[in-house]
Amino acid sequence: MSCFVYVLGSRRGRDHRTYVGWTVDLEKRLAQHNAGLGARSTRGRGWSLLYAERFDTRSEAMRREWHIKRDRKFRAMLLAKELD
C-alpha cells in the first residue's frame, strides 16, 4: 500500500496558507478537504495540491510529514510558485 505526503495551498485575498498531511488516496483526500470534510483548519477554503511525495510505508510518510510541517521555507517556496 502506497502512502502520500502532500502540501496543499489556499489563497483568499491576501491570506495565503499551506496545509501538510498524509494519505493513502491523494485525490479522495483533496476532495474531502475541498468539501469541508478534512481537518478543521482546512474547512471553508478552496485548496489546490502544491506538492506530493510517495512512500512505501505509513511510518515513512508520517516521518516526512513531520519534517515538512516544520520546514516553513519549503512550504513558502511552494506557495510562491503557485502564485506566479
FENMOMO-V676019 format. One record per residue. N is the residue number from 0. PSI is psi in degrees with one decimal (999 if undefined). OMEGA is omega in whole degrees, -180 to 180 (NA if undefined). Layout:
<<N	PSI	OMEGA> <N	PSI	OMEGA>>
//
This chain:
<<0	125.5	178> <1	145.5	175> <2	151.5	-179> <3	141.5	168> <4	135.7	-175> <5	155.5	175> <6	125.2	177> <7	152.4	176> <8	146.9	179> <9	141.5	178> <10	126.0	176> <11	100.2	-175> <12	-123.7	179> <13	0.7	-179> <14	112.8	-180> <15	130.3	-178> <16	155.9	172> <17	157.6	176> <18	135.4	-180> <19	134.3	178> <20	-178.3	176> <21	154.3	-177> <22	169.9	173> <23	-15.3	180> <24	97.4	-173> <25	-47.8	-178> <26	-42.9	180> <27	-40.5	-179> <28	-41.1	177> <29	-42.0	178> <30	-38.6	178> <31	-44.6	179> <32	-45.0	-178> <33	-18.8	177> <34	1.8	180> <35	14.7	-178> <36	6.2	-180> <37	-154.7	178> <38	151.2	-178> <39	-38.6	-177> <40	-11.4	-179> <41	-5.4	-175> <42	142.9	176> <43	13.6	-180> <44	156.3	172> <45	128.7	-176> <46	146.3	173> <47	149.7	-180> <48	120.8	179> <49	-31.5	-171> <50	146.0	175> <51	146.7	174> <52	144.3	180> <53	140.1	178> <54	155.6	-180> <55	-26.2	-177> <56	155.9	178> <57	-41.3	-178> <58	-37.2	176> <59	-43.9	-179> <60	-43.4	-179> <61	-36.4	177> <62	-44.4	179> <63	-39.0	177> <64	-45.0	-180> <65	-43.9	-179> <66	-42.0	-179> <67	-38.0	179> <68	-29.3	-179> <69	-5.8	-178> <70	79.5	-177> <71	-33.2	179> <72	-41.5	179> <73	-46.8	180> <74	-39.4	178> <75	-38.5	179> <76	-42.3	177> <77	-43.5	-180> <78	-38.1	179> <79	-39.2	177> <80	-39.8	180> <81	-35.2	-176> <82	-16.8	180> <83	999	NA>>
//
